[in-house]
Amino acid sequence: MGIFIHELKIWPVHFDPLIRGVKKAEYRWNDREFKVGDVLKFREWDPETEEYTGRHAFARVIHVADQPPIPAGFALLSLTRP
């Protein structure tokens, strides 16, 4: 098992708090089997233009909560930024 880099879309309303360091968690459908140590590359996505803005940010997963009361198939990822 290794560390993976996951590329994820993120809307501007969530991207700005991430880059300011106030967004510390991400709630996602766990279709990628996220693990502690994985790196998330968030690419800002504009839902109005349906295009990437060109901005991106990285975060590392430091905890994965995927047991009840988290609904099956979802994960709450605790993040740290470099």
C-alpha positions, 0 to 999 in steps of 0.5 A: 500500500502506498500514498496516493495523490487524489485530484478533486474538484472544489467550488470557490466557496470552499476553496477560499477557506481551504487556502486561508487555512480555516477549512480543516476537513472535507466530507466526501463520497469515499469512492477512492478509499482515502487513507491517512497520508494521502495527498489531495490536490484540490482544483478550483471549479467554477460551477457557473462557467463549468470550467477549472479556474486554474487555481489549486491547493494541496492538503494531506489526509491526517485522519479518516472517519468512515464508521457510524455515525458517518453514513456508509460510503462517505468519509470525513477527512481531516486535513493539514496544509503544507 
